Amino acid sequence: MIPPNDNQPAAAPTPADWMLVVDDDEQVRGMIGNMLADAGVEVVTVPGGTAALKVLDARPIEPVLILTDVMMPGMDGLTFAKKLVALRGRSKIAIMSGHFGNEAYWPVELRNVPFLPKPCRMAELKELVDSARLEFRR
């Protein structure tokens, strides 16, 4: 579940704001990437966890939000998210899926990671972006 909005104003984007979308479905990546771009941030989309790790290694500033699908070939989203949690950066990590929503079966270290059901609504995504921006600046 997406954490509730505490009625705090959204943090304004900065030139360093960028977000990473990891999904093997090109249409989903494009749709979510466009929705995030409409929120006023730079968006990088990649088809899987291995490609995402390469992008993260290559960029000097970590993303405000990393949104990953669960079911992907190669490195699945839960494995990718576990690697991110172990790195303990400031990026907010969120997991999305159209099939795999029972968080009780997730690894223990991911049980506090927000979940976004697919297809997602713009309001849910905007709320996630706003909370990620606020947390990133703390």
Protein Blocks (a to p, Z undefined) as FASTA:
>chain_A
ZZddehiacddddfklccddddfblklmmmmmmmmmmnopacdddfbfklmmmmmmmpmb
dcfbdcddfbdghjafklmmmmmmmnopabdcddddfklmcfklpcfklmmgccdddddd
fklmmmmmmmmmmmmmZZ
